[in-house]
Each structure stands twice: as structure tokens, then as C-alpha cells.
Amino acid sequence: MKQIYYTFCQSFYSLNGRGGDQTRAASSGISDAVAALFKTKCFWHAPQKMLDFSPEDRLQLAPKALRYTKVSDQKILVHSVYALPDEETKREGNYFAHLLMKFPEDWNAKKALELWGSPFWQTCDSLDIPKILPDVQISDFLPGKINDETFLNFIQDSSHADLFRFLLQNWLVRKPDEYIVLCCKPEETAFCLWGLTRFLPQTYWESLTFSTYEKPREGLSYNVTTFSTMGETFPESEQIPINNLRMNPQVRLFPREAEPKEEELPFIADWIDEIQKGNWGKIQNLFKQVPENYYHDFGILNDFWKLKIKKKTNDLASPLKVPELYSAAEECVLAQDLKKAFEFLYQLNPEGQIKLLNLLLKQKTLNEIRENSQFRQPLIRVLNGEPLPLAPPSPKPASNGAVPVPKSTQEKKLPINQPSAKPKKSCFGAVLFLLIFLILVYISLLLVTSRFHSHLEKFQNTPAETNTQSEL
């Protein structure tokens, strides 16, 4: 890995020999021109109230920026902090930034956050620092402040739990073009972001970019940005951009003053409770059992959570009352015959019902179950811990071990070579109807023919009578 230092330099001490805000030093192979590409991510802007504090307090209380992002498809991690005034110029607002780049392929946001508070970072200038810095090895990193133990202590505070709850909820439901802004202390953001990467699979946070400190402004460059100041409240001038961001539909701001954009995901409260208790394995087990293609289907995530994680697994181990029926139901599930499987479901005891639904979930048929209104109600009842009413006792298994099939699924077989009564009746009726119809047609034809002949004879006789009268 390569590293670069940025600060306000005296003449001849910078990489290019010029004074002012410059590249102080860099690893071999990094030119001043290349280092300048990352400079905008290294600035540290002093909070408005900073001069109200003594120099010693500024070093302790000034917010620290840890930034993780990409520049020209290059991952960079920047640690930028307040620096005391230069001895010659007495210039206030100095900063010292330490940048890392050229990471291994497996480097990610979680590893970056674990360097929060690490003694590894260079935080001030010195005449002893050479212009050419050595490359950095993973073994050079020293542990930071965040780990399982310190996070568990951190999350016990109710205000920290509320902040983490907000971040967890909004990170899961945010759209790609939305930003999360946290108005809090930089260290609180670092802990909450680490918790996000600790409990969620990397699929959720591969695109995470963050900054643990920015002076309030409307332009946002990171997925998660922290606005912070020195003192308990933001001065009025810094409140203006914050208030403007509250009206921006693409920004999710904490603390929120309006109603949230959507209802909280149903499992978030349970997760926070389990995390505070130290039961972190439950959340990890959830994602081990949920297929990855369901990670963003929060309805299915909640069903898995309620059915497989939240319920006591000891209850599932008790023996079934009718083991033969469960075996038959299991065969239906494996054959994807859900309709027949649910007919068996009503005949199982509560333990069997839960066990069968577990099997359904493993076979990835939950979507099909949820979409079918006939099956949705039984599923919801069992998920809510309400056993289905048992069906009337089914016949006992035969001595040969055959499993009785529910009556509704039994096929009614007719004896071979024995005509069915219903088809016979229907055929006889059709023939009778046709015969009556033909008779009526025949009678109608006779009547029409008879009348035609009578009219014809009358017409033929009329001229003869007329001629006879004229001759007389």
C-alpha cells in the first residue's frame, strides 16, 4: 500500500519544494501530480466555534475525519485532523491528513473502520519526516478503538442505540441515489458504521462510502456523512445547510424532525434488543439460512427471523404425534406439491407444523406459499405461534406401513367394465330429445304440405268455373 501526507508546509519541506497547503510526503512512485488528485478528499474544515477553545482543548475536542471512498476507481482511506498553528506563521485552521491507497483486493469498509483511533495514523508534521515514505504493510496497522467488546459497551447507551437503529433501518431501505446524514460526534458514527458492517453480510455494504466529519454544507459526496461541531449545539450559520437538507427528498437526516419516509422494518427492534444482549449469533445465523437472493426481500427476512431464529429451537425437537403423516407430508414438499402438503399440515401437531414449514422454507417455496391466499393464512398463524386446529383423526396406518391419505386427496375409482350410471342417463336423455325433435319436424312438414296441396287445387279450379259462366 502507498501513503501520502498533506498539510500546510514551510518552504522546501513539501514534496514539490513549495510552501503552503501541499503534499508533505509520499511513498515512492507517487508524484506530486498524482498526489494532487486526492487532495480534495483530505481537507479539514474547522468548526465555527473552534477558536472559543484553548489550543490544548482543540487537539482533544476537534472532530476527526475518517473518510473512505473511491477516486478514479481507486479506493482511498483518509485520516484528517486538526493541527496546531505553524510556529512561524501562527496560521490557525491547519490540518494534517494521512492518506492510504493501493489496497489489497479484499480491503473493505469494515477493515477501514477498525483503524478508527489507531496509533498507526500520523497526526502532525515534523522536520524528521522524509519526503519519500515507505510503503505500508498490513502488519504495520495497530488495533483501533472499535472491536466486539467496545461496541457492546457503546450500544448499551440508549442514545447510541437510537442512532444505530436509525442507521440500520435507513441503510437497508435507502435508494442508490439517497444520502444519510448524521448530526452527531464522529466517534459515534464510526462505531455505528462498524456495527453495520459487523452484523450485515458484505452484500449490503459493498458500496458504502463515508466521512465521520464534515462541516455542515449542502453538497454531499458520501453515502453516509457526519456533520459535527465543537460544543453541544451547532451555531446558527451551520444550522442553515442542515435545515435545507431536511427538505431534500434524497437525504435521510438524523435526528429527524418529521415522520420517517416509511414504517420501520418489523425485525429492526428485535435485532437491536438481541445486539444489546450480546446475542449476535442469532443475526449471523439468520443470514446463514436465508438464500442470498432473498436478502432484499424484507418480508421473507422477517418470516425467517420469526420462524427459524426467534422461536426456541428446542420445541422443534419434540417427537411428532403422527410420524407417518409427517413423512408423507415431507414427500409432498420435496415434490413441490404444496396443496397436498398443506392438507397434511392441518393433521400434524404444533411441533410437526413448525417442522414442516421449516422444510418448506429450505425448499425456497415461501414465495409461492405467500402468493396463494389459500396457504397464506395457515402460514401466518403458525409464524405467529398459533397452532392450526387439528383435523379429525385420520385412520391409523395399515399393518403394511402404508400412510393414510387425506379423504380430499383420495381418487374415487370406478370398477372396470362397469358403466357409469350418470353417463347412461345423460345419453338416454339426449337420444329421447333428438327423437322428439325429429317427430315434431315431421309433423310440421306434413301440415305444411297438406295446406300447400289444398291451395294449389283451389287455384287450378278457379279459371274453369270462370270460362263456364262466360259461355252461358
Rosetta blueprint (number, residue, H / E / L):
1 M L
2 K E
3 Q E
4 I E
5 Y E
6 Y E
7 T E
8 F E
9 C E
10 Q L
11 S L
12 F L
13 Y L
14 S L
15 L L
16 N L
17 G L
18 R L
19 G L
20 G E
21 D E
22 Q E
23 T E
24 R E
25 A E
26 A E
27 S E
28 S L
29 G L
30 I L
31 S L
32 D H
33 A H
34 V H
35 A H
36 A H
37 L L
38 F L
39 K H
40 T H
41 K H
42 C L
43 F L
44 W L
45 H L
46 A L
47 P L
48 Q H
49 K H
50 M H
51 L H
52 D H
53 F L
54 S L
55 P H
56 E H
57 D H
58 R H
59 L H
60 Q H
61 L H
62 A L
63 P L
64 K L
65 A E
66 L E
67 R E
68 Y E
69 T E
70 K E
71 V E
72 S L
73 D L
74 Q E
75 K E
76 I E
77 L E
78 V E
79 H E
80 S E
81 V E
82 Y E
83 A L
84 L L
85 P L
86 D L
87 E L
88 E L
89 T L
90 K L
91 R L
92 E L
93 G L
94 N L
95 Y E
96 F E
97 A E
98 H E
99 L E
100 L E
101 M E
102 K L
103 F L
104 P L
105 E L
106 D L
107 W L
108 N L
109 A H
110 K H
111 K H
112 A H
113 L H
114 E L
115 L L
116 W L
117 G L
118 S L
119 P L
120 F L
121 W L
122 Q L
123 T L
124 C L
125 D L
126 S L
127 L L
128 D L
129 I L
130 P L
131 K L
132 I E
133 L E
134 P L
135 D L
136 V L
137 Q L
138 I H
139 S H
140 D H
141 F L
142 L L
143 P L
144 G L
145 K L
146 I L
147 N L
148 D H
149 E H
150 T H
151 F H
152 L H
153 N H
154 F H
155 I H
156 Q L
157 D L
158 S H
159 S H
160 H H
161 A H
162 D H
163 L H
164 F H
165 R H
166 F H
167 L H
168 L H
169 Q H
170 N H
171 W H
172 L H
173 V H
174 R L
175 K L
176 P L
177 D L
178 E L
179 Y E
180 I E
181 V E
182 L E
183 C E
184 C L
185 K L
186 P H
187 E H
188 E H
189 T H
190 A H
191 F H
192 C H
193 L H
194 W H
195 G H
196 L H
197 T H
198 R H
199 F H
200 L L
201 P L
202 Q H
203 T H
204 Y H
205 W H
206 E L
207 S L
208 L L
209 T L
210 F E
211 S E
212 T E
213 Y E
214 E E
215 K L
216 P L
217 R L
218 E L
219 G L
220 L L
221 S L
222 Y L
223 N L
224 V E
225 T E
226 T E
227 F E
228 S L
229 T L
230 M L
231 G L
232 E L
233 T L
234 F L
235 P L
236 E H
237 S H
238 E H
239 Q H
240 I H
241 P H
242 I H
243 N H
244 N H
245 L H
246 R H
247 M L
248 N L
249 P L
250 Q L
251 V E
252 R E
253 L E
254 F E
255 P L
256 R L
257 E L
258 A L
259 E L
260 P L
261 K L
262 E L
263 E L
264 E L
265 L L
266 P L
267 F L
268 I H
269 A H
270 D H
271 W H
272 I H
273 D H
274 E H
275 I H
276 Q H
277 K H
278 G L
279 N L
280 W H
281 G H
282 K H
283 I H
284 Q H
285 N H
286 L H
287 F H
288 K H
289 Q H
290 V L
291 P L
292 E H
293 N H
294 Y H
295 Y L
296 H L
297 D L
298 F H
299 G H
300 I H
301 L H
302 N H
303 D H
304 F H
305 W H
306 K H
307 L H
308 K H
309 I H
310 K H
311 K L
312 K L
313 T H
314 N H
315 D H
316 L H
317 A H
318 S L
319 P L
320 L L
321 K L
322 V L
323 P H
324 E H
325 L H
326 Y H
327 S H
328 A H
329 A H
330 E H
331 E H
332 C H
333 V H
334 L H
335 A L
336 Q L
337 D L
338 L H
339 K H
340 K H
341 A H
342 F H
343 E H
344 F H
345 L H
346 Y L
347 Q L
348 L L
349 N L
350 P H
351 E H
352 G H
353 Q H
354 I H
355 K H
356 L H
357 L H
358 N H
359 L H
360 L H
361 L H
362 K H
363 Q L
364 K L
365 T L
366 L H
367 N H
368 E H
369 I H
370 R H
371 E H
372 N L
373 S H
374 Q H
375 F H
376 R H
377 Q H
378 P H
379 L H
380 I H
381 R H
382 V H
383 L H
384 N L
385 G L
386 E L
387 P L
388 L L
389 P L
390 L L
391 A L
392 P L
393 P L
394 S L
395 P L
396 K L
397 P L
398 A L
399 S L
400 N L
401 G L
402 A L
403 V L
404 P L
405 V L
406 P L
407 K H
408 S H
409 T H
410 Q L
411 E L
412 K L
413 K L
414 L L
415 P L
416 I L
417 N L
418 Q L
419 P L
420 S L
421 A H
422 K H
423 P H
424 K H
425 K H
426 S H
427 C H
428 F H
429 G H
430 A H
431 V H
432 L H
433 F H
434 L H
435 L H
436 I H
437 F H
438 L H
439 I H
440 L H
441 V H
442 Y H
443 I H
444 S H
445 L H
446 L H
447 L H
448 V H
449 T H
450 S H
451 R H
452 F H
453 H H
454 S H
455 H H
456 L H
457 E H
458 K H
459 F H
460 Q H
461 N H
462 T H
463 P H
464 A H
465 E H
466 T H
467 N H
468 T H
469 Q H
470 S H
471 E H
472 L L
